[in-house]
């Protein structure tokens, strides 16, 4: 299937369906493999940036298909919002495939779901973003508001980890690395957010200018 020629609404519906399937499947896999209580499992499951961001993608695309005219649908259709979500899911794919992929070797259905969450969905969202560029020019300063989500995610992760001992990613594990190292890692990730965010804005402005 050539995603570049798939009708725009069909692509969005496909992304929504794939995202929900991947999230639900990952939760079921986590239940199968868990050694903690169901309550702790749920908290830990939704402590992953990957899961939260794929959930954001699922809600965004579902709203665009099912409720395009209501408040939620219009919010998720805003170019700045679509670009922010694209940025977040691209970071998911980038960090996983450059830093985390080689830390484990999933097999079977676990491997399939893993690829959906970290590779397939980010690529599809990027295609959707590219095809959704219109006459709306993104503002450079938007990149700073886009940092709010990862910033509050980091605060939550450090707070929750401080008493639970659970850190979803090794590069934010204060118990192993220490706070200074974690903050340095977080700064590097923040700079990557800014760089890719500015790159998306640049692409938007160039394409709008040439249309």
N, C-alpha and C positions, 0 to 999 in steps of 0.2 A: 504494500500500500504506500503510495507516494503522499506523504503528509502535506507537501507543499501545494498539491492540487486538490486536496480534500476541502469541501466547502467549510467556510470559517466556523459556522455553528456546529457542524458535525465534528470538527476537530476539538472544539471546546467541550462538547458532550463526551467525546472519547476520552479526553484528559480527565474530566470529572469522574467518569466511570472507572477508569484505570486507577485514579488516586484513591477512591473509596475502597476498591478491591484490594489494593496494596496495603492500605492502612489496616483494614479488617484482617487481612491474611497475616500481617505482621503481628497483630495483637494475639491472634490464635496461636501462632508459632511461639510467641512469648509465654502464653499460658501453658503450652506443652512443655516448654523447657524451664519454667520457673522453679525456683527453690524458696520463694518468699510467699507471703500471704497475698491474697487477691487484691487487698487494699494497697499494699506496697507495690504490687505489680502495676496497678493502674497509675499510681503516682510516678513510678519510674518510667513507664511507657511514655507518658506525656511529658517527661523531662528531657526527651531527646529533641534537639532542634530539627532533626530530620522529620520526625513525626509531626511536630507542630507546624512546620512549613508545608509539608505535604497536605496536612489538614486544611491549611490556609488555601492551598491550590484547589483542593476539592470543593471548598465552600465558594470560592471565587468563581470557578467554572460552573458549578451547579447553579449558582445564582444567575449567572449570565444566560443559562439555558432555560431555567424554570421560572425565574422572577425578574426578567430584564427591566420591567417598568416600575418595580417598587423601590423603596429607599435602599434596601440592601443591594439589589441588582444594580442600581445606578451608581452606588458607591464603588462596587467592585469593577465597574466598567470605566471608571476614571483612568485616564492614561497614566497618571502618577501612581495610582494604586496598582495597576497592572504591572507597571515597571518595577515597583518596589517588590512585589511578589516574585517577579521574574528574577530580580537580583537575589532574593533570599534563596530560591530554589537552585539558582546557579552556584551559589556559595556551598549549598549542600552537596551538589555534585562535584564541585572543584575540590573541596577539602577531603571528601571521602575518597575520591579517586587519586589524589596526590599524597595523602597522609595516612588514611585509615584502611584503605582497601587491603593492604598486605599484612594487616594485623590478625586477620582470620581468614578462613577458607570455607565459606558456606557451601553446602551441596544440596542438590535436589530442589524442592520447592522453596527452601530458604534462600537459595542462590537466586532463583527467579524473582522472588519478592524483593530481595536486596537490590537487584539490578533495576527493577521497576522504580523503587524509591530514590535511588541515587544516580541513575543514568538515564533511563528511558523518559521518565516524567520531566526531569530538567530539560532535556532536549526538546520534548514536545512543547513545553511551556515557552521556551525560547522561540520556537517556530511560530507559536501563537502570538507572542509579543511582536515579532517581526512583521507578521501579517496584519497586526492591529494598529500599526503606526498610522496616524492620520494627521490632520492639520494642527492638532494641539502640540504646541512647543513646550517641552519640559524645561523647568527652570533649574539652573545649576544648584541653587541652595536647597533643592528638594532632597539632595543626597544626605543632608544632615538630619532631616526628619526621618529618613529611612533607617537611620542608625538606632532609633529609639527601641525598636523591637529587639534587635540583638543585644542592646545595652541592658534592657530590663531582663532579658533571658539570662544574661551573665550574672546579674545581681541575684536572680532567683536561684540559679545553679550554685552559686557560692553560699548563699544562705541555707539552702536545703542540704547541701553537702556538709555544711559545718556541724550539723547535728545528726544527720543520717549516715554520713560516711560514703554516700553514693554520689559519684561524679560520672555523668554519662559519657564523657570523652576523656582520653588520657591527657590531653594537653590542657585540661582545666582541673586536673586532679591535685588539689592543694595538699592532700595527705602524702603524696609522693613527690611532687615538684616543689612545694612551698609556694606561698602567696606571691612573692616577687616574680618567680618564673612564670606563674599562671598569668599574672598581669601583663608581663612582657609578651607572652603568647597571644593574649587577648588584644593587645595593641596591634600586633602584626595582623591579626584577623580583621580588626577594624580598618586598617589601612587597605587591606584587600577589598573590603566592602566599599570603601570610598572610591578606590580605583575603578572597580567594575561598575559601580553606580555612575561615576562620571563618564565612563566609556559608553554606557547605555544612553545617557543623556546626549552625548556627542553624536552618536549614531542617529538618535531621534531628530536632533536639530539639523543635521546634514540632510537627512532624507526629506524632512518637511520642507527645507529650503529648496531642494531640487524638484519638488513636485509643483 
